[in-house]
Amino acid sequence: MVSKYSAGLDDNDNSPTSSCSRRKPSAVNEIVLLTGSTGNLGCYILASLLSKDHVRRVYTFNRKSTDRNIMERHKDQFEDKELNVALLSSPKLVLLEGDITLPGLGLSEKVINKLQQELTAIIHNAWYSNFSLPLSSFEYHIKGTRALIDLARSSERRNAIRFLFTSSITMTQNWDESQGPYPETLVMDAMTAVGGGYGESKYVAERILAKSGLEVISLRIGQICGGEPNGAWKPSEWFPICVKACWYLGAIFEPSHESNWMTMNSISDIVLEIVFHKDPLPFAANLTHPRPVSSAFVLHAVRDALIQELGHGLSPESLRQVSVKDWIDMLERSAIMHHAEPRNISVSRRDYGITSPSFYSFNFQRLLSRVISKLPSFVTLDISNAIKLSERMKTLEPIDAKLVWKWVKFWIASGDLSQSGFCEDRSRAHL
Ligand SMILES: NC(=O)c1ccc[n+]([C@@H]2O[C@H](COP(=O)([O-])OP(=O)(O)OC[C@H]3O[C@@H](n4cnc5c(N)ncnc54)[C@H](OP(=O)(O)O)[C@@H]3O)[C@@H](O)[C@H]2O)c1
């Protein structure tokens, strides 16, 4: 797939610009194309871009939706996260919809010409976050990445455009740690990314971007969690579902690894610092929290928040601690028990491969078990570039109990956790 989608890139006279910048970030004239602005991280990045004086225009590019118009989709996300909805009325904002795999991204020639004349930066953030599909299912995104490269290469300011890609640490999953932490450079050994189509697709995209001749930076981002101001974290993602399962099972698990998660708002701040950085950009920067906390601390904070917010009259010990293995066993027993009695939760198309119609279906529980048992196996990453490029990254505060509390309150307010569910499974299944 790397060679298929990098065909023709070697013919250009520019070699990858991993160490030399050909642009001088302008003080008041940035014009940015952002993909995936209807998503969780995307809407934070959009809000930040719109609030910067030196950003003159923001083009967002998203796929079309049949049910909600593009402004409503952005408003929903901004309201959900308590971002400033008034920013969406900014005259700087141009909302584009199309199909990234069509010629000219499915946009009119006039719009494409304008992008070619104006763009100073591309932030490519749209991707299907699904951990259970093979690489072939992500070909759409690889093709789309190549289309954006072609757009940038055909632009008048081709030598001045910065291309920031939101990659993922899942592409590092097969790294041999005896070689030290995963570096902030392009890794040429494709085997290091093998282990799941999602991570593999990010790796393939990086390899193509490295041949683009553009000034590219790939940010390998770790787990993104809910952030400021209200802790919003989509209830159908894997960790919120774990919390819900803890409440239903009456037990929290005791993980031994660390959580190097970063909030949506901090990642968004870092993305902006990096894309507008005055110095030449390296090819890659790894974004995991420089001051991780123990996952046990996070789970205890979750338990305290659940008891305080929902468990009137219960003591913290009512949510007993069990090993990860015992917790997974409980989960699987509950899946067997509920197999004939599915409980529906709404699951959207972009949720971590969780496509089962039933929260309690066996396959779904298996998937969750796999995610949880794999947690400790994430590799250590070098984060020196990220710290050098971003003051925010350098000074990031560790995740604290106040933030965890905000997540729990958000899930309760969104109707996903309720008092009545406590220990429901344990009492029914004698777990
Ligand atoms: N969340 C994490 O923990 C994490 C960790 C590492 C890296 N990342 C990366 O960070 C970026 C943002 O993640 P996120 O959590 O904000 O994801 P998200 O909330 O699922 O948003 C994804 C965005 O991509 C768009 N998208 C998804 N599938 C698409 C498709 N087939 N065609 C066109 N657009 C599509 C979505 O559009 P719709 O609104 O139309 O669905 C949405 O705008 C992604 O590149 C992701 O891989 C995320």
The ligand as an SDF file (V2000), in Angstrom:
LIG
                    3D

 48 52  0  0  0  0  0  0  0  0999 V2000
   -9.1520    9.2820   20.5320 N   0  0  0  0  0  0  0  0  0  0  0  0
   -7.9360    8.8500   20.7960 C   0  0  0  0  0  0  0  0  0  0  0  0
   -7.6510    8.3580   21.8940 O   0  0  0  0  0  0  0  0  0  0  0  0
   -6.8420    8.9730   19.7370 C   0  0  0  0  0  0  0  0  0  0  0  0
   -5.5640    8.5130   20.0410 C   0  0  0  0  0  0  0  0  0  0  0  0
   -4.5630    8.6350   19.0870 C   0  0  0  0  0  0  0  0  0  0  0  0
   -4.8190    9.2240   17.8740 C   0  0  0  0  0  0  0  0  0  0  0  0
   -6.0750    9.6540   17.5950 N   0  0  0  0  0  0  0  0  0  0  0  0
   -6.3030   10.2580   16.2770 C   0  0  0  0  0  0  0  0  0  0  0  0
   -6.7680   11.5800   16.4630 O   0  0  0  0  0  0  0  0  0  0  0  0
   -7.6900   11.9180   15.4310 C   0  0  0  0  0  0  0  0  0  0  0  0
   -9.0000   12.3880   16.0410 C   0  0  0  0  0  0  0  0  0  0  0  0
   -9.5050   11.3730   16.8880 O   0  0  0  0  0  0  0  0  0  0  0  0
  -10.9040   11.5500   17.6290 P   0  0  0  0  0  0  0  0  0  0  0  0
  -10.8590   10.7300   18.8520 O   0  0  0  0  0  0  0  0  0  0  0  0
  -11.2550   12.9800   17.7160 O   0  0  0  0  0  0  0  0  0  0  0  0
  -11.8530   10.8110   16.5900 O   0  0  0  0  0  0  0  0  0  0  0  0
  -13.4170   10.9820   16.3600 P   0  0  0  0  0  0  0  0  0  0  0  0
  -14.0780   11.7210   17.4590 O   0  0  0  0  0  0  0  0  0  0  0  0
  -13.9060    9.6060   16.0300 O   0  0  0  0  0  0  0  0  0  0  0  0
  -13.4840   11.8950   15.0510 O   0  0  0  0  0  0  0  0  0  0  0  0
  -13.0050   11.4270   13.8500 C   0  0  0  0  0  0  0  0  0  0  0  0
  -13.2240   12.4350   12.7560 C   0  0  0  0  0  0  0  0  0  0  0  0
  -12.8790   11.7580   11.5430 O   0  0  0  0  0  0  0  0  0  0  0  0
  -14.0210   11.6860   10.7090 C   0  0  0  0  0  0  0  0  0  0  0  0
  -14.1020   10.3840   10.0560 N   0  0  0  0  0  0  0  0  0  0  0  0
  -14.1470    9.1670   10.6170 C   0  0  0  0  0  0  0  0  0  0  0  0
  -14.2570    8.2230    9.6640 N   0  0  0  0  0  0  0  0  0  0  0  0
  -14.2970    8.8810    8.4840 C   0  0  0  0  0  0  0  0  0  0  0  0
  -14.4210    8.4630    7.1350 C   0  0  0  0  0  0  0  0  0  0  0  0
  -14.5040    7.1850    6.8130 N   0  0  0  0  0  0  0  0  0  0  0  0
  -14.4320    9.4080    6.1820 N   0  0  0  0  0  0  0  0  0  0  0  0
  -14.3400   10.7160    6.4840 C   0  0  0  0  0  0  0  0  0  0  0  0
  -14.2260   11.1880    7.7460 N   0  0  0  0  0  0  0  0  0  0  0  0
  -14.2090   10.2560    8.7240 C   0  0  0  0  0  0  0  0  0  0  0  0
  -15.2230   11.8580   11.6140 C   0  0  0  0  0  0  0  0  0  0  0  0
  -16.3030   12.3370   10.8200 O   0  0  0  0  0  0  0  0  0  0  0  0
  -17.8640   12.0700   11.1790 P   0  0  0  0  0  0  0  0  0  0  0  0
  -18.2400   13.1290   12.1650 O   0  0  0  0  0  0  0  0  0  0  0  0
  -18.5440   12.2290    9.8790 O   0  0  0  0  0  0  0  0  0  0  0  0
  -17.9400   10.6810   11.7390 O   0  0  0  0  0  0  0  0  0  0  0  0
  -14.6780   12.8790   12.6090 C   0  0  0  0  0  0  0  0  0  0  0  0
  -14.7340   14.1610   12.0820 O   0  0  0  0  0  0  0  0  0  0  0  0
   -7.8210   10.6810   14.5450 C   0  0  0  0  0  0  0  0  0  0  0  0
   -6.9290   10.8040   13.4750 O   0  0  0  0  0  0  0  0  0  0  0  0
   -7.3800    9.5700   15.4600 C   0  0  0  0  0  0  0  0  0  0  0  0
   -6.8560    8.4790   14.7250 O   0  0  0  0  0  0  0  0  0  0  0  0
   -7.0960    9.5520   18.4880 C   0  0  0  0  0  0  0  0  0  0  0  0
  1  2  1  0
  2  3  2  0
  2  4  1  0
  4  5  1  0
  4 48  2  0
  5  6  2  0
  6  7  1  0
  7  8  2  0
  8  9  1  0
  8 48  1  0
  9 10  1  0
  9 46  1  0
 10 11  1  0
 11 12  1  0
 11 44  1  0
 12 13  1  0
 13 14  1  0
 14 15  2  0
 14 16  1  0
 14 17  1  0
 17 18  1  0
 18 19  2  0
 18 20  1  0
 18 21  1  0
 21 22  1  0
 22 23  1  0
 23 24  1  0
 23 42  1  0
 24 25  1  0
 25 26  1  0
 25 36  1  0
 26 27  1  0
 26 35  1  0
 27 28  2  0
 28 29  1  0
 29 30  1  0
 29 35  2  0
 30 31  1  0
 30 32  2  0
 32 33  1  0
 33 34  2  0
 34 35  1  0
 36 37  1  0
 36 42  1  0
 37 38  1  0
 38 39  2  0
 38 40  1  0
 38 41  1  0
 42 43  1  0
 44 45  1  0
 44 46  1  0
 46 47  1  0
M  CHG  2   8   1  16  -1
M  END
$$$$
